Amino acid sequence: MNTKQAQAKSGQVYCYMRWSTEPQTWGDSERRQHQQALDWCQRNGKVLSERMYTDRGISGWKGANRKSGALGALLRVVKPGDIILVEDFDRFSREQPLTVLNALWETVRTGVAICSLKSGVVVDASNFNDLGVLTPMFMGATLANAENEKRSFRIREAMASRRKQLEAGKAVRGRLPAWLVWEKQLDKPVVDDAKAKVVAQIFKLCIDGNGCRAIETMMRKVPAIAGRKQAHWNVRFIHQTLTNRAVLGEHLSTGQKVYPAIISEETFYRAAAMLKARKILTVAFSRQSHSLFTGLIKCGCCGASYVRQSATAHGKRYDYVVCSGALHGTSACLKLNGVRYDKLEKSFLHVLGQTELVYRAILGQRAPSKADTIQAELDDVRRQIEKYMKLLDGDENPSMRMVAHLKQLESREHGLKRELEAENNRTMAVTPADEAYERFRSEFAAHIHLKEYRGRVREVLRDIVDRIVVTKGGKKSVYDIHFHAGKMPVTVYLLPGAGWVVSPASNYVLGTDAPPTWSNVM
């Protein structure tokens, strides 16, 4: 009978190894524990099983290793006569002492022995209750658990102290954003100017209409700013940088401004708006110059987006925009009456060329903004609070109903102030329609047909026009242009052939029901 056959007959010897933190994986824990097991087997004429059970970076404080880790897997395969080697019993568990002893008893009562390589004690069912064995195990479990409790308490205290400092607006040492370094002499974080310029470049590229993947491609020749030695640009890092409020100086967990800001709030929110807008701009990068209206045109019947399609007739190719709901049979639109893209673009650009009409549409009857509505309600609530304060002033026995109502008003005031702040922050991301229109006229109007400009024009149009709604397709198509902040749309009628009719400015501004007198027929 050879050694392995004898081993199989007398029982297997398994080595169980565990350490609590991932950094210990890089150290000597695994080699040390394995070597101790090999030395024990050599001294005792045993053969160590080739099957290794190791919990790397798993704490035994809450019993995770025993419940779902490698130790749990080992306990399911051991049989009577087998031996489990552990560096010490605290490798088995660091739970509450009675829990540890109960877990050890449940294991050894099945005929399995557990050996502590540190003390040389082999525990089995026959000696488990001996005071010389039980007492050291109990004391060791108590000390191991107390050590974990003390460490946990210190960590909680340190984290609480850090949080208090952060909530008070003071930066603390620790992991900093990539563009900051800790200045020891000043005891505070300072900006790495070179990296801050790179971050500013990323935000500019985003605002100019580039997506995260395009930005990642453009930044490949620029050294990465992440802290790792082998860091490189990737789409995830670009997106995280564009959405990381630490560029505004805020700490992630508290929202308090504890860092130097490297980006203005206007720039941050404009980039956020561009990221949000690109979720519906699904056109491929190679085709983004084809259409100016991606994501802007909606169906007046079902609300679905219009998409661009091509058709060939009499040897000529024609481009149309058609309702996606009708195209895919997902809406109530029964007829697939498209609008000629070339007529749509020409007529739309003609409208943008009517400066007086556009400014009247944008500014003539500006609809109240959401911020205006919230501010109006906040002013009304404050007037009511002031009224109740005057009624309660000097009243030694005030009405409880009045006091309760005053508390409700004060709570509502607090909520409205937060809503108003959030809405103001959101609107900072949006360029006013009149400013965007002026930029269009000065920078892009003369270059609209150049391929390299069309992608940028499409982005500027989103700051001018909220949506374009097609109310009728076919040869006599009709669509409405809804400008941002405008109260009423401008209607465009596409005539058979090459002409179109634009609803007159006078009729638009007055908003009357009088029959229109058409102008601008081409």
C-alpha positions in Angstrom: 0.0 0.0 0.0 1.5 3.3 -1.1 1.4 6.6 0.9 -1.5 8.1 -1.0 -3.6 4.8 -0.6 -2.9 4.9 3.1 -3.8 8.5 3.3 -7.1 7.8 1.6 -7.8 5.0 4.0 -7.0 7.1 7.1 -8.7 10.3 5.9 -7.7 13.4 3.9 -5.7 16.3 5.2 -6.9 19.6 3.9 -5.4 23.0 4.3 -7.7 26.0 4.8 -6.2 29.5 4.4 -7.8 32.9 4.9 -6.8 36.5 5.3 -9.1 39.5 5.7 -7.9 42.2 3.3 -7.0 42.3 -0.4 -3.6 43.9 0.2 -2.5 40.8 2.2 -2.9 38.9 -1.0 0.1 40.8 -2.3 2.1 39.8 0.8 3.3 36.5 2.3 0.1 35.2 3.9 -0.6 32.5 1.4 2.9 31.1 1.1 3.4 31.2 4.9 0.1 29.3 5.7 0.7 26.7 2.9 4.3 26.1 4.0 3.1 25.6 7.7 0.6 23.0 6.4 3.3 21.1 4.4 5.7 21.2 7.4 3.0 19.7 9.7 2.3 16.9 7.3 6.0 16.1 7.0 6.4 15.9 10.8 3.3 13.7 11.2 3.7 11.4 8.2 0.6 12.8 6.4 0.0 13.8 2.8 -1.6 17.2 2.1 -4.5 17.1 -0.3 -4.0 18.8 -3.6 -7.4 20.5 -3.2 -6.8 23.9 -1.7 -9.4 26.0 0.0 -8.6 29.7 0.3 -10.6 32.7 1.2 -8.6 35.7 -0.1 -9.5 39.1 1.3 -12.6 37.7 3.2 -13.2 38.6 6.8 -14.2 36.0 9.3 -15.8 38.6 11.6 -19.4 38.0 10.4 -18.8 34.4 9.3 -18.9 35.1 5.5 -16.1 32.6 4.9 -18.1 29.8 6.7 -21.5 30.7 5.2 -20.6 31.3 1.6 -16.8 31.2 1.2 -14.2 28.5 0.6 -14.5 27.3 4.2 -18.2 26.6 3.7 -17.3 24.6 0.6 -14.7 22.6 2.5 -17.1 21.8 5.4 -19.5 20.3 2.8 -16.9 17.9 1.5 -15.0 16.7 4.6 -15.8 13.2 5.9 -15.2 11.4 9.2 -11.4 10.9 9.7 -10.4 14.0 7.7 -8.3 16.7 9.2 -8.5 20.4 8.5 -5.3 22.4 9.0 -5.6 26.1 9.9 -2.9 28.6 10.9 -4.9 29.3 14.1 -8.5 29.1 15.1 -9.2 32.7 14.3 -8.6 31.8 10.6 -11.7 29.5 11.0 -13.8 32.3 12.4 -13.7 35.6 14.2 -17.4 35.7 15.2 -18.8 35.9 18.7 -17.0 33.3 21.0 -20.0 31.1 21.6 -20.8 31.2 17.8 -17.3 30.1 17.0 -17.3 27.3 19.6 -20.7 26.0 18.3 -19.4 26.0 14.7 -16.3 24.1 15.8 -18.4 21.6 17.7 -20.7 21.1 14.8 -17.7 20.2 12.6 -15.8 17.9 15.0 -18.8 16.0 16.2 -19.1 14.5 12.7 -15.7 12.9 13.1 -13.6 15.6 11.5 -10.5 17.0 13.4 -9.2 20.6 13.2 -5.6 21.3 13.9 -4.2 24.7 14.8 -0.7 24.9 13.2 0.3 27.7 15.5 -0.3 25.9 18.8 -0.1 22.3 17.5 -3.4 21.4 19.2 -5.6 18.9 17.3 -9.3 19.3 18.3 -11.8 16.4 17.7 -15.0 15.2 19.4 -13.0 13.2 22.1 -11.1 16.2 23.5 -13.4 19.2 22.6 -14.7 19.6 26.2 -11.3 19.2 27.9 -10.6 22.5 29.8 -7.1 22.5 28.4 -8.5 22.6 24.9 -11.8 24.4 25.4 -10.4 27.3 27.5 -7.7 28.4 25.0 -10.1 28.2 22.1 -12.7 30.3 24.0 -10.1 32.9 25.0 -8.7 33.0 21.5 -12.1 33.5 20.0 -12.9 36.2 22.5 -9.6 38.1 21.8 -10.0 37.7 18.0 -13.6 39.0 18.1 -12.7 41.9 20.4 -9.9 42.9 18.1 -12.3 43.1 15.2 -14.8 45.0 17.3 -12.1 47.5 18.3 -10.9 47.9 14.7 -14.5 48.4 13.5 -15.1 51.0 16.2 -12.0 53.0 15.3 -12.9 52.9 11.6 -16.4 54.1 12.3 -15.1 56.9 14.5 -12.5 57.9 11.9 -15.2 57.9 9.2 -17.6 60.0 11.4 -14.8 62.5 12.1 -14.0 62.7 8.3 -17.7 63.2 7.5 -18.0 66.0 10.1 -15.1 67.8 8.6 -16.5 67.4 5.1 -19.9 68.6 6.2 -18.2 71.6 7.7 -16.7 72.4 4.3 -13.1 71.2 5.1 -11.2 68.9 2.8 -9.6 65.8 4.4 -6.7 63.7 3.2 -7.6 60.6 1.2 -8.3 59.7 -2.4 -8.6 62.9 -4.4 -10.0 63.6 -7.9 -7.3 63.1 -10.6 -6.8 66.9 -11.1 -6.0 67.6 -7.4 -2.9 66.9 -5.2 -2.5 67.2 -1.5 -0.2 70.0 -0.5 1.4 68.9 2.8 2.7 72.3 3.9 -0.7 74.0 3.3 -2.5 70.9 4.5 -5.1 71.1 1.8 -5.8 70.0 -1.8 -4.5 72.2 -4.7 -5.1 72.1 -8.4 -2.7 70.4 -10.8 -3.0 73.1 -13.5 -1.9 70.8 -16.4 -4.6 68.2 -15.6 -7.2 70.9 -14.9 -6.7 72.2 -18.5 -7.2 68.7 -19.8 -10.5 68.4 -17.9 -11.6 71.8 -19.3 -10.8 70.5 -22.8 -13.0 67.5 -22.3 -15.9 69.7 -21.2 -15.4 72.0 -24.3 -15.4 69.0 -26.6 -18.6 67.7 -25.0 -20.4 71.1 -25.3 -19.2 71.3 -29.0 -21.4 68.3 -29.6 -19.0 65.4 -29.3 -20.0 62.2 -27.6 -17.9 60.3 -25.0 -16.5 57.9 -27.6 -15.6 60.7 -30.0 -13.9 62.5 -27.1 -12.0 59.4 -26.1 -10.7 59.1 -29.7 -9.6 62.8 -29.7 -7.8 62.5 -26.4 -5.6 59.5 -27.2 -2.6 61.7 -28.0 -3.0 63.5 -24.6 -1.4 61.9 -21.5 -4.1 60.4 -19.3 -4.7 62.2 -16.0 -5.8 59.2 -13.9 -3.6 58.3 -10.9 -2.6 54.8 -12.1 0.8 54.4 -13.7 -0.6 52.5 -16.8 -3.8 54.6 -17.1 -5.3 55.3 -20.5 -8.3 57.1 -21.8 -11.6 55.2 -22.0 -15.2 56.1 -22.5 -16.2 55.3 -18.9 -13.6 57.7 -17.5 -14.6 60.4 -19.9 -18.3 60.1 -18.8 -17.4 60.0 -15.1 -15.3 63.1 -15.5 -18.2 65.0 -17.3 -20.7 64.0 -14.5 -18.4 64.3 -11.5 -19.5 67.2 -9.4 -16.0 67.4 -7.9 -15.1 69.6 -10.8 -17.4 72.1 -9.1 -15.5 71.6 -5.8 -18.2 69.3 -4.3 -17.5 66.1 -2.3 -19.4 63.1 -3.6 -20.8 61.9 -0.3 -21.8 65.2 1.3 -22.3 67.6 -1.5 -20.3 70.2 0.3 -17.8 72.3 -1.5 -14.5 71.3 -0.1 -12.3 71.3 -3.2 -11.1 74.1 -5.5 -13.5 74.3 -8.4 -12.0 73.9 -11.9 -15.2 74.2 -14.0 -17.9 76.9 -13.9 -21.5 75.7 -13.1 -22.7 77.0 -16.4 -20.1 74.8 -18.2 -20.9 71.8 -16.1 -24.7 72.0 -16.7 -24.3 72.8 -20.4 -22.2 69.6 -20.7 -24.9 67.7 -18.7 -27.5 68.9 -21.1 -25.5 67.8 -24.1 -25.0 64.3 -22.6 -28.7 64.1 -22.0 -29.5 65.3 -25.6 -27.2 62.7 -27.1 -29.3 59.9 -25.7 -31.8 60.5 -28.5 -29.1 61.4 -31.1 -28.6 57.9 -32.2 -27.2 58.8 -35.7 -23.8 57.3 -36.4 -20.8 59.6 -36.2 -20.1 59.0 -39.9 -23.6 60.1 -40.9 -24.2 63.0 -38.4 -23.9 65.6 -41.1 -26.7 64.2 -43.1 -29.7 65.6 -41.2 -30.2 68.7 -39.2 -33.3 67.4 -37.5 -32.3 64.2 -35.7 -34.4 63.9 -32.6 -36.3 67.2 -33.3 -39.2 66.2 -35.6 -42.3 64.6 -34.0 -45.5 63.2 -35.4 -48.5 65.4 -34.7 -50.7 62.3 -34.7 -49.0 59.8 -32.4 -46.0 61.8 -31.0 -43.4 59.3 -32.4 -40.1 60.6 -33.9 -39.7 61.2 -37.6 -36.8 59.3 -39.2 -35.0 59.7 -42.5 -35.7 57.2 -45.3 -34.8 57.1 -49.0 -36.8 56.1 -52.0 -36.1 55.9 -55.7 -38.5 57.0 -58.5 -37.8 57.3 -62.2 -34.1 56.7 -61.6 -33.8 59.5 -59.0 -33.3 59.2 -55.3 -35.4 61.2 -52.9 -35.0 61.5 -49.1 -38.0 61.8 -46.9 -38.7 62.0 -43.1 -41.4 59.6 -42.1 -43.2 58.7 -38.8 -41.3 55.9 -37.1 -44.5 54.6 -35.5 -46.1 54.2 -39.0 -42.9 52.8 -40.4 -42.7 50.0 -37.8 -46.4 49.6 -37.2 -46.1 50.6 -33.5 -48.6 53.5 -33.5 -52.1 54.5 -34.7 -50.7 56.3 -37.8 -52.2 54.4 -40.7 -50.6 56.2 -43.6 -46.9 56.5 -44.2 -47.1 60.0 -45.7 -43.5 61.4 -45.5 -42.2 64.9 -46.0 -39.5 65.6 -48.6 -36.3 66.3 -46.7 -34.9 68.8 -49.1 -38.1 70.9 -49.0 -38.2 70.6 -45.2 -34.7 71.8 -44.8 -34.9 74.7 -47.3 -38.2 76.0 -45.9 -36.9 75.7 -42.3 -33.7 77.6 -43.1 -35.9 80.2 -44.8 -37.9 80.7 -41.6 -34.6 81.1 -39.7 -33.6 83.7 -42.2 -36.6 85.8 -41.2 -35.0 87.5 -38.2 -38.0 89.6 -37.2 -40.3 86.6 -37.3 -37.9 84.4 -35.2 -37.3 87.1 -32.6 -41.0 87.7 -32.2 -41.6 83.9 -31.9 -38.9 83.7 -29.2 -39.4 86.9 -27.3 -42.8 88.3 -28.4 -45.0 86.1 -26.2 -42.6 84.3 -24.0 -44.3 81.6 -22.0 -43.7 81.6 -18.2 -40.8 79.3 -17.4 -41.0 76.7 -14.7 -38.7 78.8 -12.5 -41.1 81.7 -12.9 -44.0 79.5 -11.8 -42.0 78.2 -8.8 -40.9 81.8 -7.8 -44.5 83.0 -8.0 -45.7 80.3 -5.7 -42.7 80.9 -3.3 -43.6 84.6 -3.2 -47.2 83.8 -2.4 -46.2 81.3 0.4 -43.9 84.0 1.9 -46.7 86.5 1.9 -48.9 84.1 3.8 -46.1 83.4 6.3 -45.6 87.1 6.9 -49.3 87.5 7.4 -49.5 84.7 10.0 -46.4 86.0 11.8 -48.1 89.4 12.2 -51.3 87.7 13.6 -49.3 85.6 16.0 -47.0 88.3 17.1 -47.6 89.1 20.8 -50.3 86.4 21.2 -49.5 84.5 24.4 -52.1 81.9 23.7 -52.0 81.4 19.8 -54.4 79.2 17.9 -52.9 75.7 17.5 -54.4 75.5 14.0 -52.7 78.7 13.0 -49.4 77.5 14.4 -49.8 74.2 12.6 -50.7 75.9 9.3 -47.6 78.2 9.7 -45.4 75.2 10.1 -46.9 73.7 6.9 -46.2 77.0 5.1 -42.6 77.1 6.3 -42.1 73.5 5.2 -43.6 74.3 1.8 -41.3 77.4 1.6 -38.3 75.2 2.2 -39.3 72.7 -0.5 -40.0 75.5 -3.0 -36.6 77.0 -2.4 -34.9 73.7 -3.2 -37.1 73.2 -6.3 -36.2 76.7 -7.5 -32.5 76.1 -6.9 -32.6 72.9 -8.8 -34.5 74.5 -11.7 -32.1 77.4 -11.8 -29.2 75.0 -11.9 -30.9 73.1 -14.8 -31.6 76.2 -16.8 -27.9 77.2 -16.5 -27.2 74.2 -18.8 -29.4 75.7 -21.6 -28.3 78.6 -23.8 -31.1 81.1 -24.1 -32.8 80.8 -27.5 -32.1 84.4 -28.5 -28.4 84.0 -27.8 -28.3 80.7 -29.7 -30.1 82.2 -32.6 -27.6 85.1 -32.7 -24.8 82.6 -32.7 -26.4 80.7 -35.5 -26.7 83.9 -37.6 -23.1 85.0 -36.9 -21.2 81.7 -37.0 -23.1 79.1 -39.1 -25.8 80.6 -41.4 -23.3 81.3 -44.2 -21.7 77.8 -43.9 -24.8 75.7 -43.4 -24.2 73.5 -46.5 -20.6 72.7 -45.6 -20.3 69.1 -44.3 -17.9 70.0 -41.4 -20.3 72.6 -40.0 -23.6 70.6 -40.1 -23.0 68.6 -37.0 -22.4 71.7 -35.0 -25.4 73.5 -36.6 -27.6 70.6 -35.5 -26.5 71.1 -31.9 -27.1 74.9 -32.0 -30.6 74.3 -33.4 -31.5 72.4 -30.2 -31.0 75.6 -28.2 -33.3 77.5 -30.6 -36.0 75.0 -31.5 -37.8 72.8 -28.9 -39.5 70.6 -31.5 -40.9 70.5 -35.0 -44.3 68.8 -35.3 -45.5 67.5 -38.6 -49.3 67.8 -38.7 -49.8 66.6 -42.3 -47.6 64.7 -44.7 -47.7 64.1 -48.4 -47.5 66.6 -51.3 -49.2 69.3 -49.2 -47.2 68.9 -45.9 -47.7 71.1 -42.9 -45.4 71.4 -39.9 -45.2 73.7 -36.8 -41.9 75.1 -35.4 -42.0 75.4 -31.6 -39.2 77.7 -30.5 -37.8 77.5 -26.9 -39.8 79.8 -24.6 -42.2 80.7 -27.4 -45.9 80.5 -26.6 -47.2 79.9 -30.1 -45.6 78.0 -33.1 -44.7 79.2 -36.5 -46.6 77.1 -39.1 -45.1 76.2 -42.5 -47.2 74.9 -45.4 -45.2 73.0 -48.1 -46.8 73.5 -51.5 -46.7 71.1 -54.5 -43.6 71.8 -56.4 -40.9 73.9 -54.9 -42.7 76.5 -52.8 -43.9 77.0 -49.3 -45.9 79.4 -47.2 -45.0 80.7 -43.8 -47.7 81.9 -41.3 -47.3 85.7 -41.2 -45.7 87.4 -38.2 -48.6 89.7 -37.6 -51.0 86.8 -37.3 -48.5 84.9 -35.0 -47.9 87.8 -32.6 -51.6 88.7 -32.2 -52.7 85.1 -32.0 -56.1 85.9 -33.5 -58.5 83.6 -35.1 -58.8 85.9 -38.2 -58.2 84.3 -41.6 -54.5 84.4 -42.4 -53.1 86.6 -45.2 -50.2 84.5 -46.5 -46.8 86.0 -47.3 -43.3 84.8 -48.2 -44.6 82.5 -51.0 -41.6 81.1 -52.9 
